[in-house]
Amino acid sequence: MKLAFVLFKYFPYGGLERDFLRIAKICQTRGHEIFVYSFIWEGDVPQGFNLTLVPVKGITNHQRISNFSNTLSQLLLEAKKADRFDLLIGFNKMKDLDLYYAADPCYEAKVREQHGKLYRLGNRYKIFQAMEEAVFAIDKNVELLFISEIQMENFKKIYHTPDKYFHSLPPGVDRSRIRPDNADKIRSKMRQILSLKEDENLLLMIGTGYKRKGVDRAMQALASLPEPLKSKTYLLVAGEDKIKKYKALAKKLGIENQVHLPGARDDVPELLLASDLFMHPARHENTGTVLLEAIAAGIPQIISGVCGYAFHIEAAQAGKVLSEPFQQVQYNQVLLDMLTSDHWQQWHNNALHYMRNSDIFSMPDKVSDIIEATGKQRSIANIYKNIQ
């Protein structure tokens, strides 16, 4: 089949973007042609991918997104007339999709929870709501691929989309995150690179968007530790964002020499092995594949209860899940308790046991199966329609 994948922006370190790439590559290995439409692409283009960068206009982000969707719609109409694509697979909400990979939460549910009637008068709301409705409205017939059961129910409640279009997916952890046999050697080498002593603790965070991931919360928890434990504990955040205010916060808290913000990193598997505790006190997190990456590496963790995949950490007994609503005092205490606990080996063993006995890897293959099944169904439907 000829498959067209659509996403607003690609950069190598985003969770949605990594999911897209792995799914598209698996489809490619199955013999399908891959076409990609985006308006921003950072990094290398995989061999065999046919990338089209769509020029967009607009001052604000929602204006650019709307312009992209409208321009793309015209391009796809022309492509459809030429019988160029069999399916259009979207990783962001927009019109004309055949399948939608739901990495983002329900926008309308968020608006109803957080905003009043005046918000609905703005162009931002009108654009995003229309694009979401173009996917979930009853008459759109879009196959909906979900990694979060909670979010699936939110969409059903608001849009009354028929159950038959929803597909629940297992997690899709990259197997490169599985703890290797030489993990101790890798850990030692990476800790040398990071200038960490044997008795020092490395707290690790991974992700783009520091506020959403709760980097400030982690900093405050670190700053709350008593001496000499605090002076032997370091926080490293691997991910992109504007770091000026976070550096200022670290200085204000007196931990500027213990907080490292190197930006996005290509050595995440090695950083996981070098760390002692994975931190994810997120304010919002649809799922949190990175939590399962930490499990696959055998790293104990502290996470906030809002994370969609928090139940995996609880089931694995591989760390601590904070109660909601979030309380900084509780987080501070849990961090202290874990750093001074003698349960490290048990958390580590529990994580690896869960990784070996749970399906946390197969999402890209399952999505590729659904794409192929949808293509066959719609091809048969078109043949029948032409006969009629």
Secondary structure, DSSP 8 states (H G I E B T S, - for coil): -EEEEE-SEE-TT-HHHHHHHHHHHHHHHTT-EEEEEESEE-S---TTEEEEE-----SSHHHHHHHHHHHHHHHHHHHHHTT--SEEEESS--TT-SEEEE-S--HHHHHHHH--GGGGGSHHHHHHHHHHHHHHSTTS--EEEES-HHHHHHHHHHH---GGGEEE------GGGS--TTHHHHHHHHHHHTT--TT-EEEEEE-S-HHHHTHHHHHHHHHHS-TTTGGGEEEEEES-S--HHHHHHHHHTT-TTTEEEEES-S-HHHHHHH-SEEEE--S--S--HHHHHHHHHT--EEEETT-TTHHHHHHHT-EEEE-SS--HHHHHHHHHHHHT-S-HHHHHHHHHHHHHHS--S-HHHHHHHHHHHHHHHHHHHHHHHHH-
